[in-house]
Amino acid sequence: MTTREHWVRPLDLPLPPAPPDPLARPVTRADAGHIAALMFASYHATPDDEGQGPADAAAETDRLLDGTYGPFDFDASEITFRGDQPASATLVTRYQGDALIAFSMTAPSWKRRGLARAGLIRTLARLAAAGHPAAHLAVTPHNTPARALYTSLGFRPAPTA
Ligand SMILES: CC(C)(COP(=O)(O)OP(=O)(O)OC[C@H]1O[C@@H](n2cnc3c(N)ncnc32)[C@H](O)[C@@H]1OP(=O)(O)O)[C@@H](O)C(=O)NCCC(=O)NCCS
């Protein structure tokens, strides 16, 4: 199991304007298949790929949506499509009462086009509007794309007690 660092972003920090995406919408339980397919494809051959197959992604998605990692926030989370395929998602749970960005992921053919950044900005804006003081996430030391994305949006390693 790879070490994950706890990063946090106060939600009273200003956010860039939320880029509109008419194809983005809240997540429902019926999106499990879309999320599992996106999870498998987006992590495949990336720094965080631990060799899981499609069945592992489906099981992980069920655990996520069923609340194993804290209650899933269907309202703050979002998924966007291009054609009939899921292109990117930003998925939020509650962890010890706080908002946790559990997954940010983009399908291989849509990477580096700003979808994850836009989804995160919209999601952080919803969390701020809902009164959450901060957003938390876990990131691995070698996930350079994710670290650059999160750093650019104001996430920093959480202070240790
Ligand atoms: C990390 C991930 C979600 C980024 O998705 P994306 O839609 O391609 O990201 P964006 O196009 O919005 O990129 C936003 C910023 O992220 C950083 N970034 C994204 N991909 C990068 C790469 N391959 N190398 C370096 N920086 C990268 C850049 O700072 C980029 O801004 P720029 O394009 O203006 O330079 C995507 O690579 C992914 O799905 N990875 C696998 C899943 C994962 O590791 N999720 C994070 C777990 S903590």
The ligand as a Gaussian input file, in Angstrom:
#p B3LYP/6-31G(d) Opt

LIG

0 1
 C       -4.742000      13.893000     -12.008000
 C       -5.842000      13.929000     -13.073000
 C       -7.183000      13.819000     -12.359000
 C       -5.758000      15.265000     -13.826000
 O       -6.861000      15.310000     -14.738000
 P       -6.876000      16.277000     -16.023000
 O       -8.298000      16.464000     -16.405000
 O       -5.940000      15.773000     -17.025000
 O       -6.298000      17.609000     -15.374000
 P       -6.389000      19.080000     -15.989000
 O       -6.349000      19.023000     -17.486000
 O       -7.517000      19.793000     -15.350000
 O       -4.985000      19.662000     -15.500000
 C       -4.922000      20.599000     -14.476000
 C       -3.478000      20.729000     -14.003000
 O       -3.035000      19.503000     -13.429000
 C       -1.615000      19.368000     -13.684000
 N       -1.421000      18.197000     -14.528000
 C       -2.373000      17.438000     -15.133000
 N       -1.772000      16.423000     -15.808000
 C       -0.445000      16.570000     -15.639000
 C        0.695000      15.837000     -16.059000
 N        0.557000      14.733000     -16.829000
 N        1.916000      16.229000     -15.652000
 C        2.060000      17.327000     -14.874000
 N        1.025000      18.082000     -14.434000
 C       -0.214000      17.699000     -14.808000
 C       -1.198000      20.645000     -14.402000
 O       -0.854000      21.577000     -13.400000
 C       -2.493000      21.025000     -15.090000
 O       -2.553000      22.380000     -15.439000
 P       -1.999000      22.858000     -16.883000
 O       -2.594000      21.912000     -17.912000
 O       -2.535000      24.257000     -16.985000
 O       -0.511000      22.746000     -16.802000
 C       -5.666000      12.797000     -14.129000
 O       -4.319000      12.773000     -14.571000
 C       -6.065000      11.428000     -13.642000
 O       -7.205000      10.993000     -13.819000
 N       -5.107000      10.705000     -13.026000
 C       -5.404000       9.366000     -12.515000
 C       -6.254000       9.445000     -11.268000
 C       -5.524000      10.178000     -10.157000
 O       -4.338000       9.970000      -9.914000
 N       -6.278000      11.058000      -9.455000
 C       -5.756000      11.811000      -8.342000
 C       -5.651000      10.931000      -7.147000
 S       -5.145000      11.846000      -5.697000

